[in-house]
């Protein structure tokens, strides 16, 4: 089974993106053999309260067997803690937060509160480093990229917090991984969507230096075509077991007791 | 392709490219070497000595891999006589195109002598592009599609390749600028795999003006090819995969073509 932990539904504010409907996402999943997708509500990332997109997300994910909702939480909005409980009831495998898009400090006290609350609920916290290449972003799309020090800071907030980081490149991953203790880095998982393949061979290098157990299959679709993540795995000489770890098995340890 | 690079791993990178190419099914790599890649002159402002060294190394790669590697001759148009001599040497040596990176703005008159050689030798010019140049960037005199279009209008008999539409910058800015310039083709390479980008390229210039490529990320090239397989009929897919290339490069560039 191949699971995409990094996909979106809904429109993007900064350019026209085709294939943002549930049906189109399912077609894209069929095209590349993705069995299950963790889906986030893309427009909500840009809302004052991104959690307002969660009811639609739950309702939509509930209608399609192959979607799992990843609801959004803004830890600066009153009542945010209830979102974690709702997420658990809705069968969400994770919750997400995009602090730089919300305009809050990615390693500030509210984010640390969120990390601790997720830890208390045994719920992984998913964050994206970026959504688009910085060189092409809309002139008014000025939110900073998630900085690596915020990930290092958040994983130290609580001994049980688990982080899933998407859209990170090799340099980011290495800085966080080797800037953390082995115990800390064992609680961070990385999706592969922004890691380069050959001839730079960044993914091959990371799998060798950090290990396949830290990586998850993610695509960033429909902002990115999902063929990319599959192609980079197809270009590696992975054992069937290593490939299964990335595409499926590692998710089990990332999710913990969240089902 | 890298040669006298400050990077210690250039041999591994070249080998990795060829190895991945075999897996993807790349018949021919059309490559360039940008001088010393910063070792003894800047990547995008290579000295004549470095230009010559990089081109010579690429000619050697062509000889070492006669069925797999072809070359673009890199020149720095700020050194006109050297550029012209280098073009003659490398094209006579079997290179099949010209690479202009970012040593001089694309619409600058200094590029005209290079394009006159391209017209005379009937080879295409691959031009490095920043997809929406809102300002100057350190380390290069970058150009965008509008500036390349000015050059292409001045040299209608030359085919120009707008480099790496997915290689950074706002490709939505580039594409409308190319619509009415029939002698600019779009190279699909680059690390970007944006949803909607390939459809926008097809809508802007048609499949007859698209060229498949990878640049520094072969997996993104393969992903785009796989996506095109899903949205184009085989006849149009073949245009992007290879037929358009055989049309703009000199006859016989790829063996039996």
HADDOCK unambig.tbl for C-alpha pairs under 7 A between the chains (distance, minus, plus):
assign (segid A and resid 17 and name CA) (segid B and resid 195 and name CA) 6.11 0.50 0.50
assign (segid A and resid 17 and name CA) (segid B and resid 196 and name CA) 5.67 0.50 0.50
assign (segid A and resid 18 and name CA) (segid B and resid 195 and name CA) 6.71 0.50 0.50
assign (segid A and resid 18 and name CA) (segid B and resid 196 and name CA) 5.76 0.50 0.50
assign (segid A and resid 135 and name CA) (segid B and resid 168 and name CA) 5.45 0.50 0.50
assign (segid A and resid 135 and name CA) (segid B and resid 169 and name CA) 4.69 0.50 0.50
assign (segid A and resid 136 and name CA) (segid B and resid 168 and name CA) 6.11 0.50 0.50
assign (segid A and resid 136 and name CA) (segid B and resid 169 and name CA) 4.13 0.50 0.50
assign (segid A and resid 136 and name CA) (segid B and resid 170 and name CA) 4.30 0.50 0.50
assign (segid A and resid 196 and name CA) (segid B and resid 217 and name CA) 6.32 0.50 0.50
assign (segid A and resid 197 and name CA) (segid B and resid 217 and name CA) 6.10 0.50 0.50
assign (segid A and resid 197 and name CA) (segid B and resid 218 and name CA) 6.70 0.50 0.50
assign (segid A and resid 197 and name CA) (segid B and resid 219 and name CA) 5.80 0.50 0.50
assign (segid A and resid 198 and name CA) (segid B and resid 16 and name CA) 6.09 0.50 0.50
assign (segid A and resid 198 and name CA) (segid B and resid 17 and name CA) 6.21 0.50 0.50
assign (segid A and resid 198 and name CA) (segid B and resid 20 and name CA) 6.57 0.50 0.50
assign (segid A and resid 198 and name CA) (segid B and resid 217 and name CA) 5.94 0.50 0.50
assign (segid A and resid 198 and name CA) (segid B and resid 218 and name CA) 5.69 0.50 0.50
assign (segid A and resid 198 and name CA) (segid B and resid 219 and name CA) 6.83 0.50 0.50
assign (segid A and resid 199 and name CA) (segid B and resid 13 and name CA) 5.10 0.50 0.50
assign (segid A and resid 199 and name CA) (segid B and resid 16 and name CA) 4.90 0.50 0.50
assign (segid A and resid 199 and name CA) (segid B and resid 17 and name CA) 4.71 0.50 0.50
assign (segid A and resid 199 and name CA) (segid B and resid 216 and name CA) 6.51 0.50 0.50
assign (segid A and resid 199 and name CA) (segid B and resid 217 and name CA) 6.51 0.50 0.50
assign (segid A and resid 199 and name CA) (segid B and resid 218 and name CA) 6.79 0.50 0.50
assign (segid A and resid 200 and name CA) (segid B and resid 13 and name CA) 6.21 0.50 0.50
assign (segid A and resid 222 and name CA) (segid B and resid 195 and name CA) 5.65 0.50 0.50
assign (segid A and resid 223 and name CA) (segid B and resid 194 and name CA) 5.63 0.50 0.50
assign (segid A and resid 223 and name CA) (segid B and resid 195 and name CA) 4.91 0.50 0.50
assign (segid A and resid 224 and name CA) (segid B and resid 193 and name CA) 5.23 0.50 0.50
assign (segid A and resid 224 and name CA) (segid B and resid 194 and name CA) 4.36 0.50 0.50
assign (segid A and resid 224 and name CA) (segid B and resid 195 and name CA) 4.67 0.50 0.50
assign (segid A and resid 225 and name CA) (segid B and resid 193 and name CA) 5.75 0.50 0.50
assign (segid A and resid 225 and name CA) (segid B and resid 194 and name CA) 6.18 0.50 0.50
assign (segid A and resid 225 and name CA) (segid B and resid 195 and name CA) 5.21 0.50 0.50
assign (segid A and resid 227 and name CA) (segid B and resid 223 and name CA) 4.72 0.50 0.50
assign (segid A and resid 227 and name CA) (segid B and resid 226 and name CA) 6.77 0.50 0.50
assign (segid A and resid 227 and name CA) (segid B and resid 227 and name CA) 6.73 0.50 0.50
assign (segid A and resid 228 and name CA) (segid B and resid 219 and name CA) 6.25 0.50 0.50
assign (segid A and resid 228 and name CA) (segid B and resid 220 and name CA) 5.53 0.50 0.50
assign (segid A and resid 228 and name CA) (segid B and resid 223 and name CA) 4.59 0.50 0.50
assign (segid A and resid 231 and name CA) (segid B and resid 219 and name CA) 5.46 0.50 0.50
assign (segid A and resid 231 and name CA) (segid B and resid 222 and name CA) 6.45 0.50 0.50
assign (segid A and resid 231 and name CA) (segid B and resid 223 and name CA) 5.81 0.50 0.50
assign (segid A and resid 232 and name CA) (segid B and resid 219 and name CA) 5.12 0.50 0.50
assign (segid A and resid 235 and name CA) (segid B and resid 20 and name CA) 6.60 0.50 0.50
